[in-house]
Amino acid sequence: MSSGKLQRRPIGAWVYVSIALVAISVPSTGFSHGARPQVIGLTVSRLPSGSVHALTDNQGVFADLNFSYKWVCEDAVYPLGRTQGLALFGEFEDTWLVATNYGLHRSTDGGCDFTVLDHELGTLRLAGLWRHPATNVMLVGTGLLDVVNRLFRSTDDGQTWAELPIEAVGVFKDIQWIPSDPERILLHTDEALYISDGADQFLPFVIATDQLEFPSNFVRQVAVSPAAAGRILAVVEAGDRSRILLTTDAGGSWQDVALYDAVGISLIFDEMGQSVLAASASGRTWRSLDAGETWGDEIIGPIGLGCLTRGRAGSVYGCSNPNDGGPWVI
């Protein structure tokens, strides 16, 4: 169905890794597939290979298997299902747990055959699956419209799940752990921000300077440093401008650090938490070399770059979907 190849090109001191996938432009004949699939997320393997799997909006996982990208068993996880999150387990990562908008599914043969989880999560519309970067703790959030959403946690590779005491306003967009305190979690929905106190209690997370408090639904992204305690960056959009704000005390106080005439900005820290890349929908990119304190102009990158993900050896992976679904750039 598709072909793939690896390319490399630098963005400043980063190594940008792209995978060009050319998709067939005619609708698929299989009921399990959707036409013109879009990449909506990336998952990096924890094996030494550091393979990167692409999650799509209607056609399952486009996976790096045996050094070649391919559709797993030419099948989606669920007919026309949106792949919202992926966690890989086992010595050879042949156990998959996949969150979709049609529930949570498990595979024990490397993503070929799936069964619906025997839990209410197997029937709920899910917004995503997030895995702690250093442990097997996972969180799954529901993605229901116009009602409060729920959050579930597993500490045993998805065998059992416990609901956490939060009724979140809006659909979950992202979940991050605070590295200095593994029990603290930052939750981001399309309408609100929450931070836990380390004891499963969640409080509103406010982004405000001395002059202005920013509505949560204006916040495009919150990026937590992987190294520095309390250091968090936020992108706030208003009209055709984006503002980058920085806190070094976990949200106690914020300062403006950059203002750009651009929208669709995504941020990613390097693994040391020192260099930060900002990429806009227009292809303009910027970089900070001092953990977000100051920013400088960068080169023009791919249009609509998103899904920014840290890979191995300083690599940064991203996704782009020009021309309504293909070619994709990862």
C-alpha positions in Angstrom: 0.0 0.0 0.0 2.8 2.4 0.9 6.5 2.8 0.7 8.9 4.5 3.0 12.5 5.9 3.1 14.6 7.6 5.7 16.1 11.1 5.2 18.1 13.4 7.5 18.5 17.1 7.6 19.6 19.5 10.4 17.6 22.1 12.2 20.2 24.1 14.1 22.0 21.8 16.5 19.2 19.2 16.3 19.0 16.3 13.9 15.6 16.3 12.2 14.6 12.8 11.0 11.9 12.4 8.3 10.2 9.4 6.9 8.5 10.0 3.6 5.4 7.9 3.1 3.5 8.0 -0.2 -0.1 6.9 0.2 -2.4 5.6 -2.5 -4.8 8.4 -3.3 -7.8 6.3 -4.1 -10.1 5.1 -1.4 -9.3 1.8 0.2 -11.4 -1.2 -0.7 -11.1 -2.8 2.8 -13.7 -1.9 5.4 -11.0 -1.6 8.0 -9.2 1.2 6.2 -9.9 4.8 5.7 -9.0 6.9 2.7 -6.1 9.4 2.9 -5.0 8.6 6.4 -3.3 11.4 8.4 -0.5 10.9 10.9 -1.8 12.3 14.3 0.9 11.0 16.7 4.2 9.1 17.1 5.4 6.5 19.5 9.1 5.7 20.0 10.1 2.1 20.8 12.1 1.5 24.0 14.1 -1.2 22.3 17.7 -0.3 21.2 16.5 0.3 17.7 14.4 3.3 18.8 11.9 2.6 16.0 9.1 5.2 15.5 5.6 4.1 14.9 3.1 6.5 13.2 -0.5 6.6 14.6 -3.1 7.5 12.0 -6.6 8.9 12.1 -8.4 6.1 10.3 -6.0 3.3 9.3 -4.3 2.0 12.5 -0.5 2.0 13.0 2.1 2.5 10.2 5.0 0.7 11.9 8.7 0.4 11.6 9.0 -3.4 11.5 12.2 -5.3 10.5 13.7 -2.0 9.3 10.9 -1.4 6.8 7.7 0.7 7.3 4.5 -1.1 6.6 0.9 -1.4 7.7 0.6 -4.0 10.3 -1.3 -7.0 8.8 -2.9 -4.5 6.3 -5.5 -3.8 9.0 -6.7 -1.1 11.3 -7.1 -1.7 15.0 -10.8 -1.0 14.6 -12.7 -0.3 11.4 -12.0 3.4 10.5 -10.8 3.9 14.1 -8.7 6.8 15.1 -5.5 5.7 16.8 -5.2 7.9 19.9 -2.3 6.3 21.7 0.1 3.3 21.7 2.1 1.5 24.4 4.5 -1.4 23.6 5.5 -4.1 26.0 7.5 -7.3 26.3 11.1 -8.3 25.4 10.4 -7.8 21.7 7.5 -5.3 22.2 5.0 -7.8 20.7 2.3 -6.8 23.2 0.5 -3.7 22.1 -2.0 -1.6 23.9 -3.9 0.8 21.6 -6.3 3.6 22.6 -8.9 4.5 19.9 -12.1 6.4 19.7 -13.8 3.0 19.9 -12.2 1.8 23.1 -9.0 0.2 24.4 -7.6 -2.8 22.4 -4.8 -5.2 23.1 -2.6 -7.3 20.8 -0.2 -10.1 21.8 1.2 -10.7 18.3 2.9 -7.4 17.5 -0.1 -5.5 16.4 -1.7 -8.0 14.0 -4.7 -9.2 15.9 -6.6 -7.2 18.5 -9.1 -7.9 21.2 -11.2 -5.3 23.0 -10.1 -4.9 26.7 -12.4 -6.6 29.1 -13.1 -3.4 31.0 -15.4 -0.4 30.5 -12.4 1.3 28.8 -13.0 -1.2 26.0 -16.3 0.6 25.1 -15.5 4.2 25.8 -14.5 6.9 23.4 -10.8 7.6 24.3 -8.8 10.8 23.8 -5.4 9.3 24.3 -3.0 6.9 26.2 0.1 8.3 28.0 2.9 6.3 29.4 5.4 7.6 32.0 8.8 8.0 30.2 10.7 5.9 32.8 8.1 3.5 34.1 5.2 1.4 32.9 2.6 3.6 34.6 -0.1 4.5 32.0 -2.9 7.0 31.9 -6.0 6.8 29.6 -8.4 9.7 29.3 -11.9 9.7 27.8 -12.8 12.0 24.9 -16.5 12.7 25.3 -18.0 15.9 24.0 -20.1 18.3 26.2 -19.6 16.2 29.4 -16.9 15.9 32.0 -14.2 13.4 31.1 -12.6 10.6 33.2 -9.0 9.5 33.8 -7.8 5.9 34.5 -4.4 4.6 35.6 -2.6 1.3 35.2 0.6 0.2 36.9 0.7 -3.4 35.5 1.0 -3.0 31.7 -2.7 -2.4 31.3 -3.9 -5.6 33.1 -6.0 -3.6 35.6 -7.2 0.0 35.7 -8.2 2.4 38.5 -10.2 5.6 38.0 -8.6 8.7 39.4 -10.7 11.3 41.3 -11.1 14.0 38.6 -13.9 15.1 36.4 -12.1 17.0 33.7 -13.7 19.8 31.8 -13.0 19.4 28.0 -11.3 16.6 26.0 -7.8 15.5 27.1 -5.1 16.9 24.8 -1.9 15.9 26.7 -0.7 14.5 30.0 2.9 15.0 31.3 4.7 14.0 34.5 6.8 16.4 36.5 10.3 14.8 36.4 11.3 16.2 39.9 8.3 14.5 41.4 7.1 11.3 39.6 3.7 11.4 41.4 2.8 14.9 40.1 0.9 15.0 36.8 0.0 18.0 34.5 -3.2 17.5 32.6 -4.2 19.6 29.6 -7.6 19.5 28.0 -9.0 21.7 25.3 -10.8 23.8 28.0 -8.7 23.5 31.2 -5.4 22.8 32.8 -4.9 20.7 36.0 -1.9 19.7 38.2 -1.9 17.0 40.8 -0.6 17.5 44.3 1.1 14.1 44.4 -1.8 12.5 46.2 -4.2 12.0 43.3 -5.8 15.4 44.0 -6.0 17.8 41.1 -6.0 21.6 41.2 -6.5 24.2 38.4 -3.2 25.1 36.8 -3.2 28.8 36.0 -1.0 30.6 33.4 -0.8 34.3 34.3 1.7 37.1 34.4 1.5 40.1 36.7 -0.5 41.9 34.0 -2.7 39.2 32.5 -4.3 35.8 33.2 -4.6 33.7 30.0 -7.8 31.6 29.4 -7.1 27.9 29.3 -8.7 27.5 26.0 -6.1 29.9 24.5 -3.3 27.5 25.6 -2.1 25.5 22.6 0.6 23.5 24.4 2.4 23.1 27.8 5.9 21.6 27.7 7.5 20.3 30.9 11.3 20.2 31.1 12.7 16.6 31.3 15.5 17.8 33.6 14.8 21.0 35.6 12.4 20.9 38.6 9.5 23.2 38.0 10.5 24.5 34.6 7.5 24.6 32.2 6.9 26.4 28.9 3.5 27.3 27.5 2.3 28.5 24.1 -0.7 30.8 24.1 -2.4 31.7 20.9 -4.5 34.9 20.4 -5.5 35.8 16.8 -2.6 35.4 14.5 0.0 35.7 17.3 1.6 33.2 19.7 3.2 34.0 23.0 5.7 31.7 24.8 5.7 31.9 28.6 8.0 30.3 31.1 7.7 29.3 34.7 10.6 27.9 36.8 8.5 27.2 39.9 5.9 24.8 38.5 3.4 27.6 37.8 3.8 29.8 40.8 4.9 32.7 38.6 5.2 33.2 34.8 7.2 35.5 32.5 6.9 36.3 28.8 9.9 35.1 26.9 8.8 35.4 23.2 6.1 36.8 21.0 5.7 35.7 17.3 3.4 36.5 14.4 2.7 32.8 13.9 0.2 30.2 14.9 0.3 26.4 15.4 3.6 26.5 17.4 4.7 23.3 19.0 7.6 23.0 21.5 10.0 20.2 22.4 12.9 20.2 24.9 16.0 18.1 24.2 16.7 15.2 26.5 18.9 17.4 28.7 16.3 20.1 29.0 18.6 22.8 27.8 17.7 23.3 24.1 14.1 23.9 23.0 12.8 23.8 19.5 9.7 25.7 18.5 8.1 24.9 15.1 5.1 26.8 13.6 2.4 25.7 11.1 4.0 28.0 8.5 7.4 26.2 8.7 9.2 29.0 10.7 11.2 27.5 13.5 13.0 29.1 16.5 15.3 27.7 19.1 16.3 28.5 22.7 19.7 27.4 24.0 19.1 28.3 27.6 16.0 26.2 28.5 13.5 28.7 27.2 14.9 31.9 28.7 15.7 33.6 25.4 14.9 32.7 21.8 16.6 33.1 18.4 15.4 32.7 14.8 15.9 29.4 13.1 15.6 28.1 9.6 12.4 27.3 7.6 11.3 23.7 8.3 8.4 21.5 7.0 5.0 23.1 6.7 2.6 22.1 9.5 5.1 20.2 11.5 3.6 18.6 14.6 3.7 15.5 16.7 7.1 16.5 18.0 8.8 13.6 19.7 12.3 13.0 21.1 14.0 10.0 19.6 17.4 8.4 20.2 20.8 10.2 20.1 19.4 13.7 20.0 17.0 13.1 17.1 13.6 14.9 16.9 10.7 13.3 15.1 7.7 15.2 13.8 4.7 14.7 11.5 3.2 16.7 8.7 0.3 16.0 6.4 0.3 18.2 3.3 -2.1 17.9 0.4 -4.9 16.2 2.4 -3.1 13.1 3.5 0.0 12.5 1.5 2.9 12.5 1.3 3.4 12.4 5.0 6.6 13.6 6.6 7.6 12.2 9.9 
